[in-house]
Amino acid sequence: MKVSRKWIDPFEEMSDEEFDEHVDKLFAARPATVAVSLRIAPGLLSRLKRQAARSGVRYQTFMKGILEAGVSRLERTDSRSSRQATQRKRPTRKVS
């Protein structure tokens, strides 16, 4: 037996102006993006699309996630390397 439920509009109490302001805030909160063109091998694109489908996301979203994770990992590695280099350069003091 199918039970129907009445749809409740969460914005019913808002005026048109309040609704427009709410939508503007939502779009302002989204991070800006830039369109780019990227040439990659057809086989790699197929693999990306297959993995994205397994993850349940669109392949471009999947690619952005991989890029973000990879760059973050490189940055962490770079910051660790620079900290270690700085520590090696510091002279050690003898405490008497």
C-alpha positions in Angstrom: 0.0 0.0 0.0 1.4 3.3 -1.1 1.3 6.1 1.5 1.2 9.6 0.2 2.6 12.4 2.2 1.8 16.1 1.8 4.9 18.0 0.7 5.8 20.8 3.0 7.5 23.8 1.4 10.3 24.9 3.8 10.3 28.4 2.2 6.5 29.0 2.4 6.9 31.5 5.2 9.5 33.6 3.3 8.6 36.5 1.2 10.0 36.6 -2.4 12.7 39.0 -1.3 13.7 36.8 1.6 13.9 33.8 -0.6 16.0 35.7 -3.2 18.4 36.8 -0.4 18.6 33.2 0.9 19.4 31.9 -2.6 22.0 34.7 -3.1 23.7 33.7 0.1 23.8 30.0 -0.9 25.5 30.9 -4.2 27.9 33.3 -2.6 29.0 30.6 -0.2 30.1 28.3 -3.1 33.8 28.5 -3.9 34.6 30.0 -7.2 35.8 27.7 -9.9 37.6 28.3 -13.2 37.0 26.3 -16.4 40.1 24.6 -17.7 40.9 22.4 -20.7 43.0 19.4 -20.1 44.3 16.8 -22.6 44.6 13.3 -21.2 45.0 9.9 -22.8 41.7 8.2 -23.7 42.6 5.2 -21.6 43.2 7.3 -18.5 39.9 9.1 -19.1 38.1 5.7 -19.3 39.7 4.6 -16.1 38.7 7.9 -14.4 35.1 7.5 -15.6 35.0 3.9 -14.4 36.3 4.8 -10.9 34.0 7.8 -10.7 31.0 5.6 -11.5 32.0 3.1 -8.8 32.2 6.1 -6.4 28.8 7.4 -7.5 30.0 10.8 -8.6 30.5 12.5 -12.0 34.0 12.0 -13.4 34.9 15.7 -13.4 34.0 16.0 -9.7 36.0 12.8 -9.1 39.0 14.3 -11.0 38.8 17.5 -8.8 38.8 15.4 -5.7 41.9 13.4 -6.9 43.7 16.7 -7.8 42.8 18.3 -4.4 44.0 15.2 -2.5 47.2 14.9 -4.5 48.2 18.6 -4.2 47.4 18.5 -0.4 49.6 15.5 0.0 52.4 17.2 -1.9 52.1 20.3 0.2 52.3 18.3 3.4 55.4 16.5 2.1 56.9 19.8 1.1 56.2 21.4 4.5 57.7 18.4 6.3 60.8 18.5 4.1 61.3 22.3 4.6 60.9 21.8 8.4 63.4 19.1 8.4 65.9 21.1 6.4 65.4 24.1 8.7 66.0 21.8 11.8 69.2 20.5 10.2 70.5 24.0 9.5 70.0 25.3 13.1 73.2 25.1 15.2 72.9 23.1 18.4 73.7 24.9 21.7 75.3 23.2 24.6 73.5 23.8 27.8 75.9 24.0 30.8 
